[in-house]
Amino acid sequence: MNQIKTIAVLTSGGDAPGMNAAVRAVVRTGIYNGFKVLGINKGYEGLLNGDIEEMQLRSVGDIIQRGGTVLQTARSSEFATPAGLEKAMSMAKVFSIDALVVIGGDGSFRGAKDLCELGMNVIGIPGTIDNDIACTEYTLGYDTAMNTVLDAIDKIRDTSYSHERCSVLEVMGRKAGWIAINCGIAGGAEAIILPEKEFDIDKDIVIPIIDGRNRGKKHYLVIVAEGVGGAVDIAKYIEEKTQITTRATILGYIQRGGSPTITDRVMGSRLGARAIQCLAEGRNNRVVAINDGKLVDIDIMEALSMKKTIDNELINLSKILAL
Ligand code: ATP
């Protein structure tokens, strides 16, 4: 028999557009299915501090269009310790929490897995702009972030073209270059430098720029993922070697914000509803995910053991299209 009566939801790690759509869906489909739903503020930190309140249907009104997360988020080092986990479990007991829905990235899921090992029922919803969670093709915030980056690329291209310059643009992605590769292809980059692949600055950046100039190109774009870093030094090196005026731009936190795109709103709604469906059907300790375009749920242990790499097809395509 399914003993779950009270579900709590939190957002953790970096905020991502679409998290609010997921919170809204968890609250509304949760109440629709007869659960009591609690909202935990500021991620695991809020769980430790008992910063928890009951959510009503109206608590999540007027949030689907907002970026960030109305529940706020945090990174808690205390939570990730054995004492922190025990404290989180006792606080969950105080609030009679039978199941916890965690919206966040890989680190947040590791925290959820630890709670699951201590007896808590958990469901993970992938929310991070980096799209670096192995068990799913899609993570909340990814589409909005890519559109923000593409908008910046288009603007930088205008000035780059007018001045016949090279632009080096650093985009988010600490361990994964998903934003970099897709925005590089969509924005027509001459070179895309990813954290997953070693690079040689002459072979992978300078020579393609010089070859491009010899073929008549007038402006150049290099995308560097945050995990590689060094955009300013790369720009200096390019200018030194090619004599082309080169400017570096680090996009930074602008990529996290903004109103979620339709994809993030619909994905957030579907993933949130699937999380509740899992709990209603007694399928606990799952990560909800998108695979081959379909909504699925995967055992959390299995989900955390998976690996994800960028397809060589995308990397090869980016090189051919830069010719
Ligand atoms: P993003 O991809 O946006 O960085 P994330 O969920 O990976 O999101 P983290 O800062 O790695 O972000 O994790 C969020 C919180 O989850 C941490 O502050 C910590 O409280 C908890 N956490 C992270 N890793 C672990 C772990 N290995 N064990 C237990 N808890 C963890």
py3Dmol code that shows the C-alpha trace and the ligand (Angstrom):
import py3Dmol

protein = """\
ATOM      1  CA  MET A   1       0.000   0.000   0.000  1.00  0.00           C
ATOM      2  CA  ASN A   2       1.223   3.516  -0.773  1.00  0.00           C
ATOM      3  CA  GLN A   3       1.793   5.233   2.587  1.00  0.00           C
ATOM      4  CA  ILE A   4       2.819   8.605   1.172  1.00  0.00           C
ATOM      5  CA  LYS A   5       0.633  11.451   2.387  1.00  0.00           C
ATOM      6  CA  THR A   6       2.954  14.463   2.559  1.00  0.00           C
ATOM      7  CA  ILE A   7       5.333  15.463  -0.212  1.00  0.00           C
ATOM      8  CA  ALA A   8       7.903  18.248   0.021  1.00  0.00           C
ATOM      9  CA  VAL A   9       9.530  19.973  -2.946  1.00  0.00           C
ATOM     10  CA  LEU A  10      12.782  21.955  -3.099  1.00  0.00           C
ATOM     11  CA  THR A  11      15.053  23.507  -5.724  1.00  0.00           C
ATOM     12  CA  SER A  12      18.809  23.066  -5.267  1.00  0.00           C
ATOM     13  CA  GLY A  13      22.151  23.990  -6.877  1.00  0.00           C
ATOM     14  CA  GLY A  14      22.165  26.638  -9.605  1.00  0.00           C
ATOM     15  CA  ASP A  15      18.795  28.197 -10.438  1.00  0.00           C
ATOM     16  CA  ALA A  16      17.410  27.474 -13.886  1.00  0.00           C
ATOM     17  CA  PRO A  17      14.489  28.888 -15.884  1.00  0.00           C
ATOM     18  CA  GLY A  18      11.682  26.314 -15.868  1.00  0.00           C
ATOM     19  CA  MET A  19      12.171  25.358 -12.216  1.00  0.00           C
ATOM     20  CA  ASN A  20       9.067  27.380 -11.361  1.00  0.00           C
ATOM     21  CA  ALA A  21       6.996  25.482 -13.919  1.00  0.00           C
ATOM     22  CA  ALA A  22       8.142  22.245 -12.269  1.00  0.00           C
ATOM     23  CA  VAL A  23       7.350  23.513  -8.739  1.00  0.00           C
ATOM     24  CA  ARG A  24       3.913  24.604  -9.946  1.00  0.00           C
ATOM     25  CA  ALA A  25       3.249  21.217 -11.536  1.00  0.00           C
ATOM     26  CA  VAL A  26       4.407  19.313  -8.426  1.00  0.00           C
ATOM     27  CA  VAL A  27       2.145  21.422  -6.196  1.00  0.00           C
ATOM     28  CA  ARG A  28      -0.928  21.346  -8.414  1.00  0.00           C
ATOM     29  CA  THR A  29      -0.761  17.706  -9.541  1.00  0.00           C
ATOM     30  CA  GLY A  30       0.212  16.738  -5.991  1.00  0.00           C
ATOM     31  CA  ILE A  31      -2.876  18.387  -4.503  1.00  0.00           C
ATOM     32  CA  TYR A  32      -5.000  17.020  -7.378  1.00  0.00           C
ATOM     33  CA  ASN A  33      -3.805  13.511  -6.406  1.00  0.00           C
ATOM     34  CA  GLY A  34      -4.751  14.039  -2.753  1.00  0.00           C
ATOM     35  CA  PHE A  35      -1.277  14.703  -1.289  1.00  0.00           C
ATOM     36  CA  LYS A  36      -0.390  17.451   1.164  1.00  0.00           C
ATOM     37  CA  VAL A  37       2.437  19.429  -0.509  1.00  0.00           C
ATOM     38  CA  LEU A  38       5.096  21.407   1.361  1.00  0.00           C
ATOM     39  CA  GLY A  39       7.551  23.859  -0.183  1.00  0.00           C
ATOM     40  CA  ILE A  40      11.090  23.940   1.230  1.00  0.00           C
ATOM     41  CA  ASN A  41      12.860  27.290   0.765  1.00  0.00           C
ATOM     42  CA  LYS A  42      16.584  27.521  -0.164  1.00  0.00           C
ATOM     43  CA  GLY A  43      17.219  23.892  -1.064  1.00  0.00           C
ATOM     44  CA  TYR A  44      18.794  21.495   1.424  1.00  0.00           C
ATOM     45  CA  GLU A  45      19.730  24.447   3.653  1.00  0.00           C
ATOM     46  CA  GLY A  46      16.019  25.146   4.146  1.00  0.00           C
ATOM     47  CA  LEU A  47      15.419  21.507   4.984  1.00  0.00           C
ATOM     48  CA  LEU A  48      18.115  21.684   7.687  1.00  0.00           C
ATOM     49  CA  ASN A  49      16.637  24.915   9.074  1.00  0.00           C
ATOM     50  CA  GLY A  50      12.985  23.890   8.847  1.00  0.00           C
ATOM     51  CA  ASP A  51      12.301  26.728   6.380  1.00  0.00           C
ATOM     52  CA  ILE A  52       9.218  24.895   5.147  1.00  0.00           C
ATOM     53  CA  GLU A  53       5.638  25.917   4.413  1.00  0.00           C
ATOM     54  CA  GLU A  54       2.504  24.265   3.136  1.00  0.00           C
ATOM     55  CA  MET A  55       1.725  25.025  -0.494  1.00  0.00           C
ATOM     56  CA  GLN A  56      -1.783  25.647  -1.792  1.00  0.00           C
ATOM     57  CA  LEU A  57      -3.043  25.707  -5.370  1.00  0.00           C
ATOM     58  CA  ARG A  58      -2.779  29.497  -5.312  1.00  0.00           C
ATOM     59  CA  SER A  59       0.749  29.532  -3.825  1.00  0.00           C
ATOM     60  CA  VAL A  60       2.102  28.784  -7.287  1.00  0.00           C
ATOM     61  CA  GLY A  61      -0.055  31.274  -9.212  1.00  0.00           C
ATOM     62  CA  ASP A  62       1.705  33.738 -11.523  1.00  0.00           C
ATOM     63  CA  ILE A  63       5.073  31.938 -11.435  1.00  0.00           C
ATOM     64  CA  ILE A  64       5.186  29.879 -14.648  1.00  0.00           C
ATOM     65  CA  GLN A  65       6.540  32.847 -16.626  1.00  0.00           C
ATOM     66  CA  ARG A  66       9.213  33.778 -14.089  1.00  0.00           C
ATOM     67  CA  GLY A  67      12.896  32.870 -14.276  1.00  0.00           C
ATOM     68  CA  GLY A  68      14.897  31.735 -11.235  1.00  0.00           C
ATOM     69  CA  THR A  69      13.077  29.792  -8.551  1.00  0.00           C
ATOM     70  CA  VAL A  70      10.398  31.147  -6.229  1.00  0.00           C
ATOM     71  CA  LEU A  71      11.489  28.591  -3.612  1.00  0.00           C
ATOM     72  CA  GLN A  72      15.020  30.019  -3.878  1.00  0.00           C
ATOM     73  CA  THR A  73      18.059  27.783  -3.913  1.00  0.00           C
ATOM     74  CA  ALA A  74      21.345  27.289  -2.064  1.00  0.00           C
ATOM     75  CA  ARG A  75      24.473  25.204  -1.926  1.00  0.00           C
ATOM     76  CA  SER A  76      24.821  23.639   1.529  1.00  0.00           C
ATOM     77  CA  SER A  77      28.099  22.070   2.598  1.00  0.00           C
ATOM     78  CA  GLU A  78      26.620  21.103   5.966  1.00  0.00           C
ATOM     79  CA  PHE A  79      23.935  18.975   4.307  1.00  0.00           C
ATOM     80  CA  ALA A  80      26.517  16.849   2.477  1.00  0.00           C
ATOM     81  CA  THR A  81      28.052  15.603   5.776  1.00  0.00           C
ATOM     82  CA  PRO A  82      26.786  12.506   7.693  1.00  0.00           C
ATOM     83  CA  ALA A  83      25.604  14.782  10.540  1.00  0.00           C
ATOM     84  CA  GLY A  84      23.872  17.075   8.030  1.00  0.00           C
ATOM     85  CA  LEU A  85      22.041  14.176   6.423  1.00  0.00           C
ATOM     86  CA  GLU A  86      20.871  12.905   9.819  1.00  0.00           C
ATOM     87  CA  LYS A  87      19.689  16.418  10.700  1.00  0.00           C
ATOM     88  CA  ALA A  88      17.799  16.620   7.397  1.00  0.00           C
ATOM     89  CA  MET A  89      16.104  13.282   8.124  1.00  0.00           C
ATOM     90  CA  SER A  90      15.010  14.439  11.611  1.00  0.00           C
ATOM     91  CA  MET A  91      13.654  17.693  10.219  1.00  0.00           C
ATOM     92  CA  ALA A  92      11.743  15.709   7.583  1.00  0.00           C
ATOM     93  CA  LYS A  93      10.245  13.694  10.447  1.00  0.00           C
ATOM     94  CA  VAL A  94       9.211  16.876  12.303  1.00  0.00           C
ATOM     95  CA  PHE A  95       7.249  17.985   9.217  1.00  0.00           C
ATOM     96  CA  SER A  96       5.960  14.415   8.519  1.00  0.00           C
ATOM     97  CA  ILE A  97       7.560  14.468   5.067  1.00  0.00           C
ATOM     98  CA  ASP A  98       7.050  11.070   3.416  1.00  0.00           C
ATOM     99  CA  ALA A  99       8.634  11.941   0.074  1.00  0.00           C
ATOM    100  CA  LEU A 100      10.939  14.626  -1.243  1.00  0.00           C
ATOM    101  CA  VAL A 101      10.966  15.997  -4.790  1.00  0.00           C
ATOM    102  CA  VAL A 102      14.383  17.504  -5.589  1.00  0.00           C
ATOM    103  CA  ILE A 103      14.665  19.832  -8.586  1.00  0.00           C
ATOM    104  CA  GLY A 104      18.347  20.384  -9.344  1.00  0.00           C
ATOM    105  CA  GLY A 105      21.537  19.100 -10.892  1.00  0.00           C
ATOM    106  CA  ASP A 106      23.813  16.141 -10.430  1.00  0.00           C
ATOM    107  CA  GLY A 107      25.060  17.246  -6.973  1.00  0.00           C
ATOM    108  CA  SER A 108      21.492  17.712  -5.742  1.00  0.00           C
ATOM    109  CA  PHE A 109      20.640  14.204  -6.966  1.00  0.00           C
ATOM    110  CA  ARG A 110      23.621  12.791  -5.043  1.00  0.00           C
ATOM    111  CA  GLY A 111      22.175  14.429  -1.944  1.00  0.00           C
ATOM    112  CA  ALA A 112      18.766  12.903  -2.747  1.00  0.00           C
ATOM    113  CA  LYS A 113      20.373   9.473  -3.158  1.00  0.00           C
ATOM    114  CA  ASP A 114      22.014   9.831   0.279  1.00  0.00           C
ATOM    115  CA  LEU A 115      18.613  10.636   1.819  1.00  0.00           C
ATOM    116  CA  CYS A 116      17.109   7.682  -0.023  1.00  0.00           C
ATOM    117  CA  GLU A 117      19.747   5.430   1.575  1.00  0.00           C
ATOM    118  CA  LEU A 118      18.583   6.717   4.980  1.00  0.00           C
ATOM    119  CA  GLY A 119      14.988   5.759   4.177  1.00  0.00           C
ATOM    120  CA  MET A 120      13.463   8.842   2.543  1.00  0.00           C
ATOM    121  CA  ASN A 121      11.394   8.418  -0.632  1.00  0.00           C
ATOM    122  CA  VAL A 122      12.864  10.725  -3.261  1.00  0.00           C
ATOM    123  CA  ILE A 123      12.203  11.822  -6.823  1.00  0.00           C
ATOM    124  CA  GLY A 124      14.686  13.895  -8.856  1.00  0.00           C
ATOM    125  CA  ILE A 125      13.703  16.408 -11.523  1.00  0.00           C
ATOM    126  CA  PRO A 126      16.663  17.500 -13.711  1.00  0.00           C
ATOM    127  CA  GLY A 127      17.057  21.270 -13.468  1.00  0.00           C
ATOM    128  CA  THR A 128      20.305  22.869 -14.608  1.00  0.00           C
ATOM    129  CA  ILE A 129      21.113  25.027 -17.612  1.00  0.00           C
ATOM    130  CA  ASP A 130      24.188  22.897 -18.409  1.00  0.00           C
ATOM    131  CA  ASN A 131      22.265  19.798 -19.598  1.00  0.00           C
ATOM    132  CA  ASP A 132      24.975  17.713 -17.903  1.00  0.00           C
ATOM    133  CA  ILE A 133      22.825  15.053 -16.217  1.00  0.00           C
ATOM    134  CA  ALA A 134      23.616  11.705 -17.800  1.00  0.00           C
ATOM    135  CA  CYS A 135      20.256   9.949 -17.508  1.00  0.00           C
ATOM    136  CA  THR A 136      18.323  12.558 -19.475  1.00  0.00           C
ATOM    137  CA  GLU A 137      18.573  14.255 -22.853  1.00  0.00           C
ATOM    138  CA  TYR A 138      17.103  17.417 -21.401  1.00  0.00           C
ATOM    139  CA  THR A 139      17.454  19.448 -18.221  1.00  0.00           C
ATOM    140  CA  LEU A 140      15.278  22.410 -17.246  1.00  0.00           C
ATOM    141  CA  GLY A 141      16.733  25.762 -18.196  1.00  0.00           C
ATOM    142  CA  TYR A 142      18.871  24.497 -21.060  1.00  0.00           C
ATOM    143  CA  ASP A 143      16.667  25.827 -23.860  1.00  0.00           C
ATOM    144  CA  THR A 144      16.210  29.251 -22.272  1.00  0.00           C
ATOM    145  CA  ALA A 145      19.954  29.559 -21.585  1.00  0.00           C
ATOM    146  CA  MET A 146      20.822  28.600 -25.175  1.00  0.00           C
ATOM    147  CA  ASN A 147      18.414  31.186 -26.544  1.00  0.00           C
ATOM    148  CA  THR A 148      19.967  33.842 -24.290  1.00  0.00           C
ATOM    149  CA  VAL A 149      23.449  32.897 -25.529  1.00  0.00           C
ATOM    150  CA  LEU A 150      22.327  32.893 -29.153  1.00  0.00           C
ATOM    151  CA  ASP A 151      20.823  36.338 -28.761  1.00  0.00           C
ATOM    152  CA  ALA A 152      24.187  37.563 -27.391  1.00  0.00           C
ATOM    153  CA  ILE A 153      26.084  35.882 -30.249  1.00  0.00           C
ATOM    154  CA  ASP A 154      23.891  37.585 -32.845  1.00  0.00           C
ATOM    155  CA  LYS A 155      24.516  40.968 -31.225  1.00  0.00           C
ATOM    156  CA  ILE A 156      28.255  40.393 -30.972  1.00  0.00           C
ATOM    157  CA  ARG A 157      28.358  39.280 -34.619  1.00  0.00           C
ATOM    158  CA  ASP A 158      26.899  42.629 -35.703  1.00  0.00           C
ATOM    159  CA  THR A 159      29.736  44.584 -34.128  1.00  0.00           C
ATOM    160  CA  SER A 160      32.322  41.962 -35.051  1.00  0.00           C
ATOM    161  CA  TYR A 161      31.285  42.201 -38.713  1.00  0.00           C
ATOM    162  CA  SER A 162      31.240  46.003 -38.706  1.00  0.00           C
ATOM    163  CA  HIS A 163      34.797  46.207 -37.343  1.00  0.00           C
ATOM    164  CA  GLU A 164      36.161  43.050 -39.025  1.00  0.00           C
ATOM    165  CA  ARG A 165      37.007  41.662 -35.612  1.00  0.00           C
ATOM    166  CA  CYS A 166      37.319  38.341 -33.919  1.00  0.00           C
ATOM    167  CA  SER A 167      35.161  37.718 -30.843  1.00  0.00           C
ATOM    168  CA  VAL A 168      35.880  35.162 -28.169  1.00  0.00           C
ATOM    169  CA  LEU A 169      32.767  34.365 -26.176  1.00  0.00           C
ATOM    170  CA  GLU A 170      32.862  32.382 -22.935  1.00  0.00           C
ATOM    171  CA  VAL A 171      29.611  30.561 -22.207  1.00  0.00           C
ATOM    172  CA  MET A 172      28.460  28.462 -19.236  1.00  0.00           C
ATOM    173  CA  GLY A 173      29.304  24.786 -18.888  1.00  0.00           C
ATOM    174  CA  ARG A 174      31.799  23.804 -16.187  1.00  0.00           C
ATOM    175  CA  LYS A 175      32.080  20.140 -17.055  1.00  0.00           C
ATOM    176  CA  ALA A 176      29.901  19.922 -20.130  1.00  0.00           C
ATOM    177  CA  GLY A 177      30.012  21.803 -23.405  1.00  0.00           C
ATOM    178  CA  TRP A 178      26.383  21.345 -24.447  1.00  0.00           C
ATOM    179  CA  ILE A 179      25.580  25.070 -24.491  1.00  0.00           C
ATOM    180  CA  ALA A 180      28.881  25.779 -26.263  1.00  0.00           C
ATOM    181  CA  ILE A 181      28.498  23.205 -29.037  1.00  0.00           C
ATOM    182  CA  ASN A 182      24.868  23.953 -29.880  1.00  0.00           C
ATOM    183  CA  CYS A 183      25.191  27.728 -29.643  1.00  0.00           C
ATOM    184  CA  GLY A 184      28.434  27.522 -31.615  1.00  0.00           C
ATOM    185  CA  ILE A 185      26.676  25.677 -34.426  1.00  0.00           C
ATOM    186  CA  ALA A 186      23.600  27.923 -34.296  1.00  0.00           C
ATOM    187  CA  GLY A 187      25.716  31.084 -34.112  1.00  0.00           C
ATOM    188  CA  GLY A 188      28.162  30.116 -36.859  1.00  0.00           C
ATOM    189  CA  ALA A 189      31.359  29.890 -34.783  1.00  0.00           C
ATOM    190  CA  GLU A 190      34.768  29.349 -36.411  1.00  0.00           C
ATOM    191  CA  ALA A 191      35.961  27.360 -33.391  1.00  0.00           C
ATOM    192  CA  ILE A 192      34.236  25.778 -30.371  1.00  0.00           C
ATOM    193  CA  ILE A 193      36.341  24.776 -27.385  1.00  0.00           C
ATOM    194  CA  LEU A 194      34.753  22.223 -25.065  1.00  0.00           C
ATOM    195  CA  PRO A 195      35.749  20.955 -21.613  1.00  0.00           C
ATOM    196  CA  GLU A 196      35.349  17.373 -22.867  1.00  0.00           C
ATOM    197  CA  LYS A 197      38.094  17.690 -25.519  1.00  0.00           C
ATOM    198  CA  GLU A 198      41.721  18.743 -25.223  1.00  0.00           C
ATOM    199  CA  PHE A 199      42.557  21.538 -27.617  1.00  0.00           C
ATOM    200  CA  ASP A 200      45.582  23.006 -29.334  1.00  0.00           C
ATOM    201  CA  ILE A 201      45.216  26.781 -29.632  1.00  0.00           C
ATOM    202  CA  ASP A 202      47.129  26.991 -32.939  1.00  0.00           C
ATOM    203  CA  LYS A 203      45.557  23.999 -34.648  1.00  0.00           C
ATOM    204  CA  ASP A 204      41.996  24.428 -33.323  1.00  0.00           C
ATOM    205  CA  ILE A 205      41.660  28.222 -33.241  1.00  0.00           C
ATOM    206  CA  VAL A 206      44.399  30.247 -34.953  1.00  0.00           C
ATOM    207  CA  ILE A 207      44.760  28.184 -38.145  1.00  0.00           C
ATOM    208  CA  PRO A 208      40.979  27.979 -38.804  1.00  0.00           C
ATOM    209  CA  ILE A 209      40.807  31.789 -38.409  1.00  0.00           C
ATOM    210  CA  ILE A 210      43.757  32.390 -40.787  1.00  0.00           C
ATOM    211  CA  ASP A 211      42.340  29.869 -43.292  1.00  0.00           C
ATOM    212  CA  GLY A 212      38.964  31.578 -43.027  1.00  0.00           C
ATOM    213  CA  ARG A 213      40.554  34.976 -43.686  1.00  0.00           C
ATOM    214  CA  ASN A 214      42.316  33.561 -46.748  1.00  0.00           C
ATOM    215  CA  ARG A 215      38.938  32.350 -48.020  1.00  0.00           C
ATOM    216  CA  GLY A 216      37.500  35.853 -47.591  1.00  0.00           C
ATOM    217  CA  LYS A 217      35.936  35.808 -44.126  1.00  0.00           C
ATOM    218  CA  LYS A 218      35.607  39.226 -42.530  1.00  0.00           C
ATOM    219  CA  HIS A 219      34.786  38.371 -38.929  1.00  0.00           C
ATOM    220  CA  TYR A 220      35.310  35.437 -36.605  1.00  0.00           C
ATOM    221  CA  LEU A 221      33.667  33.885 -33.581  1.00  0.00           C
ATOM    222  CA  VAL A 222      35.287  31.551 -31.068  1.00  0.00           C
ATOM    223  CA  ILE A 223      33.108  29.942 -28.376  1.00  0.00           C
ATOM    224  CA  VAL A 224      34.857  28.776 -25.225  1.00  0.00           C
ATOM    225  CA  ALA A 225      33.048  26.810 -22.528  1.00  0.00           C
ATOM    226  CA  GLU A 226      33.427  28.055 -18.947  1.00  0.00           C
ATOM    227  CA  GLY A 227      35.133  24.810 -17.913  1.00  0.00           C
ATOM    228  CA  VAL A 228      37.983  25.600 -20.324  1.00  0.00           C
ATOM    229  CA  GLY A 229      38.054  29.284 -19.381  1.00  0.00           C
ATOM    230  CA  GLY A 230      40.806  31.723 -20.299  1.00  0.00           C
ATOM    231  CA  ALA A 231      38.781  33.670 -22.893  1.00  0.00           C
ATOM    232  CA  VAL A 232      40.820  36.854 -22.310  1.00  0.00           C
ATOM    233  CA  ASP A 233      44.155  35.051 -22.782  1.00  0.00           C
ATOM    234  CA  ILE A 234      42.852  33.204 -25.838  1.00  0.00           C
ATOM    235  CA  ALA A 235      41.750  36.546 -27.341  1.00  0.00           C
ATOM    236  CA  LYS A 236      45.203  38.077 -26.710  1.00  0.00           C
ATOM    237  CA  TYR A 237      46.918  35.102 -28.328  1.00  0.00           C
ATOM    238  CA  ILE A 238      44.669  35.225 -31.411  1.00  0.00           C
ATOM    239  CA  GLU A 239      45.345  38.960 -31.860  1.00  0.00           C
ATOM    240  CA  GLU A 240      49.096  38.445 -31.472  1.00  0.00           C
ATOM    241  CA  LYS A 241      49.214  35.615 -34.000  1.00  0.00           C
ATOM    242  CA  THR A 242      46.760  36.950 -36.601  1.00  0.00           C
ATOM    243  CA  GLN A 243      46.887  40.751 -36.130  1.00  0.00           C
ATOM    244  CA  ILE A 244      43.074  40.646 -36.174  1.00  0.00           C
ATOM    245  CA  THR A 245      41.587  42.827 -33.432  1.00  0.00           C
ATOM    246  CA  THR A 246      40.096  40.368 -30.968  1.00  0.00           C
ATOM    247  CA  ARG A 247      37.739  40.986 -28.041  1.00  0.00           C
ATOM    248  CA  ALA A 248      36.728  38.625 -25.270  1.00  0.00           C
ATOM    249  CA  THR A 249      33.258  38.603 -23.714  1.00  0.00           C
ATOM    250  CA  ILE A 250      32.371  36.512 -20.694  1.00  0.00           C
ATOM    251  CA  LEU A 251      28.606  36.163 -20.680  1.00  0.00           C
ATOM    252  CA  GLY A 252      28.342  35.008 -17.067  1.00  0.00           C
ATOM    253  CA  TYR A 253      25.150  34.961 -15.034  1.00  0.00           C
ATOM    254  CA  ILE A 254      22.988  36.581 -17.692  1.00  0.00           C
ATOM    255  CA  GLN A 255      22.731  33.014 -19.053  1.00  0.00           C
ATOM    256  CA  ARG A 256      20.919  31.820 -15.928  1.00  0.00           C
ATOM    257  CA  GLY A 257      18.147  34.385 -15.909  1.00  0.00           C
ATOM    258  CA  GLY A 258      15.139  35.374 -17.918  1.00  0.00           C
ATOM    259  CA  SER A 259      11.640  34.212 -18.600  1.00  0.00           C
ATOM    260  CA  PRO A 260      11.608  30.486 -19.506  1.00  0.00           C
ATOM    261  CA  THR A 261      10.983  29.531 -23.138  1.00  0.00           C
ATOM    262  CA  ILE A 262       7.932  27.467 -24.063  1.00  0.00           C
ATOM    263  CA  THR A 263      10.146  24.351 -24.076  1.00  0.00           C
ATOM    264  CA  ASP A 264      11.220  24.933 -20.466  1.00  0.00           C
ATOM    265  CA  ARG A 265       7.678  25.706 -19.329  1.00  0.00           C
ATOM    266  CA  VAL A 266       6.220  22.590 -20.952  1.00  0.00           C
ATOM    267  CA  MET A 267       9.139  20.383 -19.870  1.00  0.00           C
ATOM    268  CA  GLY A 268       8.906  21.701 -16.306  1.00  0.00           C
ATOM    269  CA  SER A 269       5.167  21.025 -16.264  1.00  0.00           C
ATOM    270  CA  ARG A 270       5.547  17.491 -17.667  1.00  0.00           C
ATOM    271  CA  LEU A 271       8.515  16.504 -15.489  1.00  0.00           C
ATOM    272  CA  GLY A 272       6.799  17.871 -12.357  1.00  0.00           C
ATOM    273  CA  ALA A 273       3.597  15.979 -13.125  1.00  0.00           C
ATOM    274  CA  ARG A 274       5.557  12.774 -13.810  1.00  0.00           C
ATOM    275  CA  ALA A 275       7.278  13.097 -10.419  1.00  0.00           C
ATOM    276  CA  ILE A 276       3.887  13.086  -8.698  1.00  0.00           C
ATOM    277  CA  GLN A 277       2.658  10.263 -10.916  1.00  0.00           C
ATOM    278  CA  CYS A 278       5.615   8.138  -9.768  1.00  0.00           C
ATOM    279  CA  LEU A 279       4.781   8.766  -6.105  1.00  0.00           C
ATOM    280  CA  ALA A 280       1.047   8.179  -6.653  1.00  0.00           C
ATOM    281  CA  GLU A 281       1.841   4.836  -8.297  1.00  0.00           C
ATOM    282  CA  GLY A 282       4.277   3.814  -5.539  1.00  0.00           C
ATOM    283  CA  ARG A 283       7.372   4.101  -7.761  1.00  0.00           C
ATOM    284  CA  ASN A 284       9.798   5.847  -5.416  1.00  0.00           C
ATOM    285  CA  ASN A 285      13.467   6.773  -5.688  1.00  0.00           C
ATOM    286  CA  ARG A 286      13.323   7.689  -9.357  1.00  0.00           C
ATOM    287  CA  VAL A 287      14.690  10.434 -11.559  1.00  0.00           C
ATOM    288  CA  VAL A 288      12.210  11.688 -14.138  1.00  0.00           C
ATOM    289  CA  ALA A 289      13.837  12.212 -17.507  1.00  0.00           C
ATOM    290  CA  ILE A 290      13.481  12.650 -21.248  1.00  0.00           C
ATOM    291  CA  ASN A 291      14.829   9.836 -23.408  1.00  0.00           C
ATOM    292  CA  ASP A 292      14.353   9.648 -27.190  1.00  0.00           C
ATOM    293  CA  GLY A 293      11.956  12.560 -26.750  1.00  0.00           C
ATOM    294  CA  LYS A 294       9.759  10.591 -24.330  1.00  0.00           C
ATOM    295  CA  LEU A 295       8.990  11.173 -20.659  1.00  0.00           C
ATOM    296  CA  VAL A 296      10.442   8.326 -18.562  1.00  0.00           C
ATOM    297  CA  ASP A 297      11.562   7.616 -14.999  1.00  0.00           C
ATOM    298  CA  ILE A 298      14.730   5.802 -13.984  1.00  0.00           C
ATOM    299  CA  ASP A 299      15.932   4.305 -10.692  1.00  0.00           C
ATOM    300  CA  ILE A 300      18.038   6.988  -8.951  1.00  0.00           C
ATOM    301  CA  MET A 301      21.025   4.650  -8.361  1.00  0.00           C
ATOM    302  CA  GLU A 302      21.069   3.658 -12.023  1.00  0.00           C
ATOM    303  CA  ALA A 303      20.591   7.301 -13.089  1.00  0.00           C
ATOM    304  CA  LEU A 304      23.635   8.407 -11.097  1.00  0.00           C
ATOM    305  CA  SER A 305      25.856   5.687 -12.525  1.00  0.00           C
ATOM    306  CA  MET A 306      25.283   6.788 -16.152  1.00  0.00           C
ATOM    307  CA  LYS A 307      27.747   8.788 -18.269  1.00  0.00           C
ATOM    308  CA  LYS A 308      27.004  11.344 -20.981  1.00  0.00           C
ATOM    309  CA  THR A 309      29.300  12.586 -23.738  1.00  0.00           C
ATOM    310  CA  ILE A 310      28.867  15.040 -26.571  1.00  0.00           C
ATOM    311  CA  ASP A 311      28.197  13.346 -29.875  1.00  0.00           C
ATOM    312  CA  ASN A 312      31.132  13.486 -32.308  1.00  0.00           C
ATOM    313  CA  GLU A 313      28.594  14.116 -35.048  1.00  0.00           C
ATOM    314  CA  LEU A 314      27.927  17.589 -33.577  1.00  0.00           C
ATOM    315  CA  ILE A 315      31.650  18.322 -33.213  1.00  0.00           C
ATOM    316  CA  ASN A 316      32.411  17.260 -36.800  1.00  0.00           C
ATOM    317  CA  LEU A 317      29.424  19.211 -38.140  1.00  0.00           C
ATOM    318  CA  SER A 318      30.569  22.382 -36.376  1.00  0.00           C
ATOM    319  CA  LYS A 319      33.965  22.093 -38.094  1.00  0.00           C
ATOM    320  CA  ILE A 320      32.530  21.556 -41.582  1.00  0.00           C
ATOM    321  CA  LEU A 321      30.043  24.411 -41.215  1.00  0.00           C
ATOM    322  CA  ALA A 322      32.838  26.770 -40.137  1.00  0.00           C
ATOM    323  CA  LEU A 323      34.599  26.369 -43.516  1.00  0.00           C
TER     324      LEU A 323
END
"""
ligand_1 = """\
31
ATP
P 24.293 22.733 -10.868
O 24.471 21.720 -11.971
O 23.406 23.839 -11.249
O 25.580 23.157 -10.231
P 23.928 20.861 -8.717
O 22.723 20.247 -8.120
O 24.912 19.921 -9.363
O 23.439 21.969 -9.718
P 25.692 21.314 -6.459
O 26.169 22.577 -5.842
O 26.689 20.332 -6.946
O 24.671 21.743 -7.610
O 24.765 20.537 -5.396
C 23.724 21.197 -4.680
C 23.714 20.735 -3.239
O 23.513 19.316 -3.183
C 25.040 20.940 -2.505
O 25.151 22.238 -1.953
C 24.988 19.885 -1.408
O 24.204 20.329 -0.330
C 24.245 18.748 -2.115
N 25.237 17.773 -2.625
C 26.084 17.924 -3.678
N 26.853 16.851 -3.852
C 26.522 15.985 -2.868
C 26.965 14.682 -2.491
N 27.911 14.050 -3.184
N 26.384 14.108 -1.409
C 25.418 14.739 -0.727
N 24.946 15.958 -1.039
C 25.475 16.583 -2.080
"""
view = py3Dmol.view(width=600, height=400)
view.addModel(protein, "pdb")
view.setStyle({"model": 0}, {"cartoon": {"style": "trace"}})
view.addModel(ligand_1, "xyz")
view.setStyle({"model": 1}, {"stick": {}})
view.zoomTo()
view.show()
